[in-house]
């Protein structure tokens, strides 16, 4: 984990995405709504947090387990004049909140896999006020017949992908009504993989543990090669729903 954190030092994105994609989700999720408060899970160093601060008037609770990333977010929020609206919490996404905790929105981009979508829906539903909005992106199959090699790759990572339709059907089972869903474009993946690929060229030689660095680099290279071959079969989808 330390090696991965070090690899991402200086990189903006820790998962596929773009300002346009996040802004589209914000516009859809806030339509006809005024948010007073929201919680963002897996905020990282806060690239989406800053867009949420710019495009809404909500007080934002930004949650992540990495203290270094949260410190960077805190500095960035202060620099941009959002220190009074962005508050950080270093904790896991599945940490229990005090009874009565309530937000107008729950936001999570690219990291719900760490606790599992089913678990997240169960834990986060009670955090939403009546009419509150859930905005979560998850990796899904975009085809009904995924290539066995692509399926095997993701299963080796401990991930069993579901289809977009399966997740849309799952939401009502947890008390959510689907508002909208959309697929991240390929350019969002290039926003993520491009900088990683460039950083790997020099990072391996500079990291303190060469063997560990080579293992991390090999893992990312395999992931990027898999996307290059099978990226039309899977992708991130933003799911927007309300309670």
N, C-alpha and C positions, 0 to 999 in steps of 0.2 A: 504493500500500500504506500509506503514512503517513497518508493521509486516512481509510482504513478503520479503521486502528488508533485514530486520534483519535475517529472516530465511535463506536467501541465503548467508549471510556473512560467508566466509570461504569455501563455495562450489564453485567448478570450473564452473559447467554447470548450465545454466538457461533454457535449453531445451534439448531434446534428440540430441545426436551427438557423434562424436569421431574425433580424429586426422586423422584416416584413411579416414573417410567420407569426411571431409573438404579437405584433400589432394587429394582425387580422383576428387572432383569438381574443385579444382585449376588446376590439371593436364589437365583435359578436357577443361576447359575454356581458358587456356593460350596456348593451342596447336597452334603453328605457329604464336603466337602473343607476342608482347612486350608491357607491360603496363607501361605507365609513371605515371598514377594517377588512383586511385580508391576511391570510397566512400563506407563505410560499415555502413549500417543502423542497429540500434538495437545491437550495438557491445557489450553491457554489460561491463564486466570487461576485455574483450579482448582476450578470449581464441582462437577465430578464427583470430582475428587481428594479433596475433603473428605469426600464421602459414602463413598468407598472407605476412607478412613482411619477414619471412624466405624464402618463396618459390617464391617470385616475387621481382622485383626491384622497384616497384611502390611507389610513395608517397601516403600515406593512410590518408584519412579523416575519422575519427571514430566518429560516431554520436550516441548519446543516451540521454535520458532525465534525467538519474540518475547521479548527480554530484559525489556521492561517488564512484560509479563504474568507472567513467571516471578518477577520481583521482588515483584509483588503476591501471588502464590501463596506465596512464601516467608514474607512477613509474616503472611499469614492462617494458614499452618500453625503458625507460632510462637505466634500469638495463641491458637490453639485447643489448643495443647499437643502438636502433632504434629511438631515440628521434628526430633525424633530418628528419625522414621519416613518423612518426606517429603523426598526429595532431588531437586534439579532438575538438568536437563541441557539446555543451549541447543544444539540441533542439529536437523537435518532428520530426518523420520521414516524416511528411507531410508539414513541413515548406517550404515556398517558397524560392528559391535560387536566387541570383542576375542574371539578364539576361546575357547570355553568359557563364555561368558556365558549364564546360564540364569535363567529366571523361572517361577513357577508360573502366572502369568496375563499375558496381553497384552490391554490395554484401549484402545479407540479409539472415541470418540463424535463423529460428524458431521464428521470431517476426513480420512478415508481417501482421499477423492477427490483430494487434493493429490498423491498418488503413485500412485494407481490401485489398486483392490482386488487385481487379479491380482499386481501387483508386491509389495503388502503381504503377501499370503499367502505368497509365495515367500520374502520376507526375514524374516518373523516366525516361521515354523514352526521354524527352527533355534534360536530364542531360548527355546522352551518346553521345560520338563522333561517327562519321560514322564508322561502323564496331565494335562498342563497345559491350561489353558482359554484360548481366544480369545473375546473379546467385542468385536464390532465392529458399528457401525451404518453403513448406507449408504443412499443414495437410490435407489429402485427404482420400476418401474412396478407398479401394483396392478391393472392391467387388461391383458387380452390385445390390446386394440384402442385404444391411446392416440390422442387427437386429434392430427392432423397439426400443428396450431398449437402444442400443448404440446411435441410432439417437436422441432419446429423451434426453439422457444425454448431448450430445454436443449442442443441441438446447437450453437446460437450461443454458449453458455457453455462449449463444449468438453467437454460431458458427454453420453455416449451411455448412457442408462439401460438396465439389464437388468431382467428380471422377478425377483420374489422366488424363483420356482422355479428360474430359471437360476443364481442365486447358490447356492441350496441344493445344486444339482448340481455346482457348481464346487468347493465345499469339499472333497469327497473326492478330487478330482483333485490337490489340494495336500496331502493327507495328514491332513485333518481329518474328524472324525465329528460331524455336526450333533447338538446336544443340544436346541436349541429356537430358535424365532424368533417375533417378534411385532412388530406395526405400532405406531408411535407414534400416539397419539390426536391429533385436531385441536387439542385444547387445548395440546399441546406446541408446535405451530406458533404459536399465539397468544401463548404465553409469550415467543417469539422476536420475532415481527413487531410486537406491540403496543408494547414499549419502543422499538424502532427507529423506528417511525412517529412516536412522541411526540418522540423526540430530534431527528429530522430537521427538525421545525418550527422549532427555534432554532439547530441546529448549522450549517446552511448559512451563516447570516449571521455566525457567529462564527469559522468556519475561515479560516485565513490566505490560502488560494488559493480564491477564490470560484468560478472556472471548474471547478477540479478537484472542489470540493464539489458543484456542480450535476451533474456527470457521475456521481459516486458516488450521489447522491440519486436521480437518474433510473434508475440501474441497480437500486437496491433497490425503487423504486416499481414498476418493470416486473416484478420478481420477485414482489412481493406481489400485484400484479394478476393475474399468471399463476396463482398459487396460489388466489386467490379464484375464478377461473373453472374451473380444472382440478385443484384439490387433491384431489379424490376419485380421481383417476387415478394419482397418484404419492404417495410418502411415504417416510419413513425407517423402516427395519426393523432391529431388533436381531437379529444372528445370534450365537448362542452355540454353540461347538464345542470339541472336545477333540482332543488328539493321542494 
